[in-house]
Amino acid sequence: MADIMSMTFDDKRTESLHSLILPPGEDFGIKSDDEDLHDDERLESDAGFESIIVVDNLPVVPWKKFDKLEAVVRRKFCRFGVIKENGLWMPVEEDTGKTRGYCFIEYNTPQEAELAKENTNGRNLGKEHILAVKMFDEIDKLMNVPDKWDPPETKPYTPLENLHHWLADEKGRDQFVIRSGSDTEVMWNDARQLKADPVHKRPFGTESFVQWSPLGSYLATVHRQGAAVWGGASGFNQLMRYVHPQVKLIDFSPGEKYLVTCSSQEPSNPRDTHRVVLNIFDVRTGKVMKEFKESADEFAFGDTCGFTGVSWPIFRWGGGKEDKYFARLGKNAISMYETEKFKLIDEKSIEVDNVMDFCWSPTDSIFALFVPELGGGNQPARVSLFQIPSKVELRKKILFSVSDCKMYWQSNGEYLAVKVERYTKTKTNTYTGFELFRIKERDIPIEAFELDNKNDKVISFAWEPKGDRFAVIHGDNPRPDVSFYSVKGGKVLKLTTLKQKQANALFWSPSGHFIILAGLKGFNGQFEFYNVDELQTIAITEHFMATDVEWDPTGRYVATSVTSGHEMENGFNIWSCNGKLLYRVPKDHFFQFSWRPRPPSLLSPEKEEEILKNLKKYSKKYEIEDQDISVLLSEQECEKRKQLKEGWERWVNEWKRDHEEQMLRDREASDVEEAEQVEELVDVTEEILPDVCIF
């Protein structure tokens, strides 16, 4: 009976539940059993697809060569991550037993699969097979393309940020960035108003340093999570982020298309070297175009600097502003890459035994390399020029008794100067000579020349930008000589020598013609502005304890600064090109000053020549503006002096009034003291006089 009653109750409950009708589309958060089953099916079917790649265009081989092909594929793809157990599946034809020409590879993570795809798609496997690698999800999407085409939704046009808006400044000013304390500030150099005009300020804007891109379009900052670039017309907005944890160094390609980031990872075993991670990002999209993960020893060739013994920049860019090629120095080789597919040119490096250094031409796809002496002089040193992408050797110079070489390209790529340190016959000392390559002339002639005193130590060397002159500081500290040379006319000609100058660095104006002979650090900031055209000194100035000098991109102004390496005088000064101090900006805990670069002019050489011819006509407008500003500054100066005078007079009058009031109070106090004097009875005596008759 109890069973019958319970059955009746269950039947009624079931009937009542079936009678409930929910509103359409509403489940009140309650999933049915069927939906749970469907969810499990979806999870089972979708799990791991994002970690699978499809490799096509593999060789079709019979069953006897199956294991060999599988081993080759596994060896090529295991470099990018861990392939799961039974994660490599290569289908075969049932009838013939031959492979089908493709395979599936499953990694542990989607990131490893994506990395494998990026680094193998379009690469060769052998001489006849170019791999086509896709993500499995991409294949799935292609298989599910609908038969009916629907036109895409038209989205409203949103204009991009104007990255060159700052070039249209009506006053023709230049910008610079500074870092002091925790602040990063961008300012206009308002030299007419003798001040720095703020543009943008961001506290804690970077965790180490900031860097302008070579053409001035972006300002890059460095953070623990990676790097970021800022810019635009409306202000310094964040344009793109580049994820690279613990990034230490960054470097732009000359044309601003790519950004190289570098980080170092501590080894788990103290006996191992640091592991260096390099990423090359597309600046506009933020996509990783190429990744390198190697030990620090693999990047420590040549002159080392930066961190953990790694030379920086590791990658050096060639091909001018087009960013067509980049290269790195390796052991007995130079690896040349092209940026179309980001792979080695001809899929192999240029093998050069014991290569020590190399550098690109600033304008052409030509690079120079230096190989030192070997075997105690049995194999002489050499400097060679190579053309890319052909890898043809254009010119070679054999050098004997060489201890060291430094290569200096002229900014137009017309000349290459090689400073050669040679041993004397006794091998106890060295002396300096130069080898000059004339790149643009037929067969690239080479001219050797020496200083008047070849035993002089060369302290600094610098080419004139876009010119045919160079300067050399040579001799012994603290007062070396400075010599100027010209290479015009097919021969090296000395122009002049300045004796005993307090200088250890050279800074040419970007437009040439002028140079600063700078005495930095140990020379306490001595500066001589020199006109090379007239061979005469313009001004001799001083910025005590100056550590850095930088011309603005137009060559009109110079910034000298004292960074926080010194505890005193931190800040920067702005000078005119003729050595006149315009204004000072003191800043505590001052770290960095950097002018914003300008891109090349869009004017044709003919138009520039026309402007130079009619310069007086164009300059009238600006002369009037300068006069107005001079009058305004004069009026402001007069007003400032007037206010100072009025302030002084007010202070004097207040002082006089206060002084007179004080004197009056002192006088009144003295009168009161006199009026309040009290007569004191000292003693009283009584005396009786005798009667006296007075007539």
Residue pairs with C-beta under 8 A, 6 or more apart in sequence:
22 28
31 39
48 106
49 136
49 137
49 140
50 110
50 113
50 135
50 136
50 137
51 106
51 107
51 108
51 109
51 110
51 112
51 113
52 104
52 105
52 106
52 107
52 113
52 135
52 136
53 104
53 105
53 107
53 113
53 116
53 117
53 133
53 134
53 135
53 136
54 102
54 103
54 104
54 133
54 134
54 135
54 136
54 139
55 73
55 77
55 102
55 103
55 104
55 105
55 120
55 131
55 132
55 133
56 101
56 102
56 131
56 132
56 133
56 134
57 101
57 102
57 125
57 129
57 130
57 131
57 132
58 69
58 73
58 90
58 99
58 101
58 102
58 103
58 125
58 129
58 131
59 69
59 99
59 101
59 125
59 126
59 128
59 129
60 98
60 99
60 100
60 101
61 68
61 69
61 98
61 99
62 96
62 97
62 98
63 92
63 97
63 98
66 90
66 92
66 99
69 90
69 99
70 88
70 90
72 125
73 88
73 90
73 103
73 105
73 125
74 83
74 88
76 120
76 125
77 83
77 88
77 105
77 116
77 120
80 107
80 112
80 115
80 116
80 119
80 120
81 107
81 108
81 109
81 111
81 112
81 113
81 115
81 116
82 107
82 108
82 112
83 105
83 106
83 107
84 106
84 107
84 108
87 105
87 106
87 107
88 103
88 104
88 105
88 106
89 103
89 104
90 99
90 100
90 102
90 103
90 104
91 99
91 100
91 102
91 103
92 98
92 99
92 100
93 99
93 100
104 136
105 113
105 116
106 113
107 113
107 116
113 135
114 135
115 291
116 133
117 133
117 134
117 135
118 288
118 291
119 290
119 291
120 131
120 133
121 131
121 132
121 133
121 134
122 130
122 131
122 132
122 341
122 343
123 130
123 131
123 343
124 130
124 131
124 347
125 131
161 231
161 232
161 233
161 234
161 237
161 239
162 232
162 233
163 217
163 218
163 231
163 232
164 217
164 599
165 232
165 233
166 175
166 216
166 596
167 598
167 599
169 188
171 188
171 190
171 192
173 188
173 189
173 190
173 191
173 197
174 188
174 189
174 552
174 553
174 554
174 557
174 595
174 596
174 598
175 186
175 187
175 188
175 189
175 199
175 595
175 596
176 186
176 187
176 189
176 552
176 559
176 593
176 594
176 595
176 596
177 184
177 185
177 186
177 187
177 210
177 212
177 219
177 592
177 593
177 594
177 596
178 184
178 185
178 187
178 572
178 587
178 590
178 592
178 593
178 594
179 185
179 206
179 209
179 210
179 590
179 591
179 592
180 570
180 587
180 588
180 589
180 590
180 591
181 587
181 588
181 589
182 203
182 204
183 201
183 202
183 203
183 205
184 201
184 202
184 203
184 205
184 206
184 210
184 221
185 198
185 199
185 200
185 201
185 202
186 198
186 199
186 200
186 201
186 219
186 236
186 596
187 196
187 197
187 198
187 199
188 196
188 197
188 198
188 199
189 196
189 552
189 557
189 574
190 196
190 197
191 556
191 557
191 574
191 576
191 582
192 626
192 629
192 633
193 629
193 633
194 582
194 583
194 633
195 583
196 574
196 583
196 585
199 236
200 235
200 236
202 236
205 221
206 221
206 222
206 223
207 222
207 223
207 224
208 222
208 248
209 222
209 591
209 592
210 219
210 220
210 221
210 222
210 592
210 594
211 219
211 220
211 250
211 252
211 594
212 218
212 219
212 220
212 594
212 595
212 596
212 597
213 219
213 220
213 229
213 252
213 256
213 283
213 597
214 252
214 253
214 254
214 255
214 256
214 597
215 255
215 256
215 321
215 597
215 598
215 599
216 553
216 596
216 597
216 598
216 599
217 231
217 256
217 599
218 229
218 230
218 231
218 239
218 252
218 256
218 283
219 229
219 230
219 231
219 236
219 596
220 227
220 228
220 229
220 230
220 250
220 252
220 259
221 227
221 228
221 229
221 230
222 247
222 248
222 250
223 247
224 245
224 246
224 247
225 241
225 243
225 244
225 245
226 241
226 242
226 243
226 244
226 245
226 247
226 261
227 241
227 242
227 244
227 247
227 250
227 259
227 261
228 238
228 240
228 241
228 242
229 238
229 239
229 240
229 242
229 259
229 283
230 236
230 237
230 238
230 239
231 237
231 239
232 239
240 283
240 284
240 285
240 286
241 286
242 259
242 261
242 279
242 281
242 286
244 261
244 263
244 277
244 279
245 263
246 263
246 264
246 265
247 261
247 262
247 263
248 262
248 263
248 264
248 306
248 307
249 261
249 262
249 306
249 307
249 312
249 313
250 259
250 260
250 261
250 262
251 259
251 260
251 262
251 312
251 313
251 315
252 258
252 259
252 260
252 283
253 259
253 260
253 317
253 323
253 326
254 317
254 320
254 321
254 323
255 320
255 321
255 322
255 323
256 283
257 282
257 283
257 284
257 323
257 339
258 280
258 281
258 282
258 283
258 289
258 323
258 326
258 339
259 280
259 281
259 283
260 278
260 279
260 280
260 281
260 313
260 314
260 315
261 278
261 279
261 281
262 276
262 277
262 278
262 306
262 310
262 312
262 314
263 276
263 277
264 274
264 275
264 276
264 277
264 296
264 307
264 308
264 310
265 274
265 275
265 276
265 277
266 274
267 273
267 274
267 275
272 295
273 295
273 296
273 297
273 308
274 295
274 296
274 308
275 293
275 294
275 295
275 296
276 292
276 293
276 294
276 295
276 296
276 298
276 299
276 308
276 310
277 291
277 292
277 293
278 291
278 292
278 293
278 314
278 315
279 288
279 290
279 291
279 292
280 288
280 289
280 290
280 291
280 315
280 326
280 342
281 287
281 288
281 289
282 289
289 339
289 342
290 337
290 342
296 308
296 309
296 310
298 330
298 331
299 310
299 311
299 314
299 328
300 309
300 310
300 311
301 311
301 329
301 330
301 331
301 356
302 311
302 329
302 356
302 357
303 311
303 357
304 310
304 311
305 311
305 312
306 312
311 329
314 328
315 326
315 327
315 328
316 326
316 327
316 328
316 358
316 359
316 360
317 323
317 325
317 326
317 360
318 324
318 325
318 326
318 327
318 360
318 361
318 365
318 366
318 367
318 388
319 325
319 360
319 364
319 365
319 388
320 362
320 363
320 364
320 365
321 600
323 339
324 338
324 339
324 340
324 365
325 336
325 337
325 338
325 339
325 345
325 365
325 388
325 389
326 337
326 339
327 334
327 335
327 336
327 337
327 358
327 360
327 367
328 334
328 335
329 355
329 357
329 358
330 349
332 351
332 352
332 353
332 354
332 355
333 349
333 350
333 351
333 352
333 355
334 349
334 350
334 352
334 355
334 358
334 367
334 369
335 344
335 349
335 350
336 344
336 345
336 349
336 350
336 388
336 389
336 391
337 343
337 344
337 345
338 345
338 389
345 388
345 389
345 391
346 389
346 391
350 386
350 391
352 369
352 371
353 371
353 374
354 371
354 372
354 374
355 369
355 370
355 371
356 370
356 371
356 372
356 405
357 369
357 370
357 405
357 407
358 367
358 368
358 369
358 370
359 367
359 368
359 407
359 409
360 366
360 367
360 409
361 367
361 368
361 409
361 413
361 416
361 439
362 409
362 410
362 411
362 412
362 413
363 412
363 413
364 413
364 439
365 387
365 388
365 389
366 385
366 386
366 387
366 388
366 394
366 413
366 439
367 385
367 386
367 388
368 383
368 384
368 385
368 386
368 407
368 409
368 416
368 418
368 437
369 383
369 384
369 386
370 381
370 382
370 383
370 405
370 407
370 418
371 381
371 382
371 383
371 384
372 381
372 402
372 404
372 405
373 379
373 380
373 381
373 400
373 401
373 402
377 400
377 401
380 398
380 399
380 400
380 402
381 398
381 399
381 400
381 402
381 405
382 396
382 397
382 398
382 399
383 396
383 397
383 399
383 405
383 407
383 418
383 435
384 393
384 395
384 396
384 397
385 393
385 394
385 395
385 396
385 416
385 437
385 439
385 444
386 392
386 393
386 394
387 394
394 444
395 437
395 443
395 444
395 446
397 418
397 435
397 437
397 446
399 405
399 420
399 422
399 435
400 422
401 422
401 423
402 420
402 421
402 422
402 423
403 421
403 422
403 423
403 430
404 420
404 421
405 418
405 419
405 420
405 421
406 418
406 419
406 461
407 416
407 417
407 418
407 419
408 416
408 417
408 418
408 419
408 461
408 462
408 463
408 470
409 415
409 416
409 463
410 416
410 417
410 463
410 467
410 468
410 470
411 463
411 465
411 466
412 466
413 439
413 440
414 438
414 439
414 440
414 468
415 436
415 437
415 438
415 439
415 463
415 468
415 487
416 436
416 437
416 439
417 434
417 435
417 436
417 437
417 461
417 463
417 470
418 434
418 435
418 436
418 437
419 432
419 433
419 434
419 458
419 461
420 432
420 433
420 434
420 435
421 430
421 431
421 432
422 430
422 431
422 432
422 433
423 429
423 430
424 430
424 431
429 455
431 450
431 454
431 455
432 450
432 451
432 454
432 456
432 457
432 458
432 474
433 448
433 449
433 450
433 454
434 448
434 449
434 450
435 446
435 447
435 448
436 446
436 447
436 448
436 449
436 487
436 492
437 444
437 445
437 446
438 444
438 445
438 446
438 447
438 487
438 490
441 490
447 491
447 492
449 492
451 458
451 472
451 474
451 483
452 483
452 494
452 497
453 474
453 475
456 474
456 475
456 476
456 480
456 481
457 474
457 475
457 476
457 480
458 472
458 473
458 474
459 473
459 474
459 475
459 477
459 480
459 504
460 471
460 472
460 473
460 503
460 504
460 505
460 506
461 470
461 471
461 472
461 473
461 506
462 470
462 471
462 506
462 507
462 508
462 515
463 469
463 470
463 508
464 470
464 471
464 508
464 512
464 515
464 532
465 508
465 509
465 510
465 511
465 512
466 511
466 512
467 512
468 486
468 487
468 488
469 484
469 485
469 486
469 487
469 488
469 495
469 512
469 532
470 484
470 485
470 487
471 482
471 483
471 484
471 485
471 506
471 508
471 515
471 532
472 482
472 483
472 485
473 480
473 481
473 482
473 501
473 503
473 504
473 505
473 506
473 517
474 480
474 481
474 482
474 483
475 481
477 504
477 522
478 502
478 522
478 523
479 500
479 501
479 502
480 500
480 501
480 503
480 504
481 497
481 498
481 499
481 500
481 501
482 497
482 498
482 501
482 503
482 506
482 517
483 494
483 495
483 496
483 497
483 498
484 494
484 495
484 496
484 497
484 532
484 535
485 492
485 493
485 494
485 495
486 492
486 493
486 495
487 493
495 532
495 535
496 535
498 517
498 530
501 517
501 519
501 528
502 519
502 523
502 526
503 517
503 518
503 519
503 523
503 526
503 528
504 518
504 519
504 520
504 521
504 522
504 523
505 518
505 519
505 520
505 549
506 515
506 516
506 517
506 518
507 515
507 516
507 518
507 549
507 550
507 551
507 558
508 514
508 515
508 551
509 515
509 551
509 555
509 577
510 551
510 552
510 553
510 554
510 555
511 554
511 555
512 532
512 555
513 531
513 532
513 533
514 529
514 530
514 531
514 532
514 538
514 555
514 577
515 530
515 532
516 527
516 528
516 529
516 530
516 549
516 558
517 527
517 528
517 530
518 526
518 527
518 546
518 549
519 525
519 526
519 527
520 546
520 547
520 548
520 549
521 547
524 542
524 544
524 545
524 546
525 542
525 543
525 544
525 545
525 546
525 560
525 562
526 540
526 542
527 540
527 541
527 542
527 543
527 546
527 549
527 560
527 579
528 537
528 539
528 540
528 541
529 537
529 538
529 539
529 540
529 541
529 577
529 578
529 579
530 536
530 537
530 538
531 537
531 538
538 578
538 579
539 578
539 579
539 580
540 579
541 575
541 579
541 581
543 560
543 562
543 573
544 562
544 569
545 562
545 566
545 568
545 569
546 560
546 561
546 562
547 561
547 562
547 563
547 565
547 566
548 559
548 560
548 561
548 563
548 593
549 558
549 559
549 560
550 558
550 559
550 561
550 593
550 594
550 595
551 557
551 558
551 559
551 595
552 558
552 559
552 595
553 595
553 596
553 597
553 598
554 598
555 577
556 576
556 577
557 574
557 575
557 576
557 577
557 582
558 574
558 575
558 576
558 577
559 572
559 573
559 574
559 575
559 593
559 595
560 572
560 573
560 575
561 571
561 572
561 573
561 590
561 593
562 569
562 570
562 571
562 572
562 590
563 570
563 590
563 591
563 592
564 570
564 589
564 590
564 591
569 586
570 586
570 587
570 588
570 589
570 590
571 584
571 585
571 586
571 587
571 590
572 584
572 585
572 587
572 590
572 593
573 581
573 583
573 584
573 585
574 581
574 582
574 583
574 584
574 585
575 581
575 582
576 582
601 608
603 611
611 618
